């Protein structure tokens, strides 16, 4: 009964002030209304999480080092180049193990240039099945291995090499330097990718003949020396296509015995 009387008293008191036009409560004690109206801390955290983040500044990646490093550091003699070819990290992106050295002497009658060592070459360039075909070709051409300088554009067996990327990284310039040090009387290039990498100064597609000019020596040790060039299919392709061997033979005859 007392609760009912209390409620009636409160309602009567509230009705009195409402009739008097007072619809707000007042308090003499100060309040921090800004803090009381602020969202809860977890709501603020959620707002921060949902806010867009500033994008990090994208800096261009530094250019990859050129193959072989700066040209000023390339060896100036053929024996030094062979050692450098096997030991210089920038010659190849992989480990040093698996590289195969070029073979032969400076001033050879013929320099044989292939793309890379074959998988069955082991530790000696052109010692596998491609090398057996080369030996037969050399015998028909009146040459032997001792008359040749054998080299590869890449130091290890590299299936599906990125030739466009290798060109951009300076492999063609390094190949030309190698040829200049070897200073052969004639150059046989096996593979279109290797030919494009060299970019010979003169080349006739119909006869697959041309010439490359090297500028750091040559046989006489000074000035620019032009080396005749003959291109053909890779030796692995020639092994499986007898007609490719016949094409090579006709091209060789036209180059070595001009009419």
Secondary structure, 3 states (H helix, E strand, C coil): CHHHHHHHHHHHHHHHHHHCCCCCCCCCCCCCHHHHHCCCHHHHHHHHHHCCCCCCCCCCCCCCCCCCCCHHHCCCCHHHHHHHHHHCHHHCCCCCCCCCCCECCCCCCEEEEECCCCCCCCCCCCCCHHHHHHHHHHHHCCCCHHHEEEEECCCCCCCCCCHHHHHHCCHHHHHHHHHHHHCCCEEEEECHHHHHHHCCCEEECCCCEEEEEECCCCCCCCCCEEEEEEEECCHHHHHHCHHHHHHHHHHHHHHHCCC
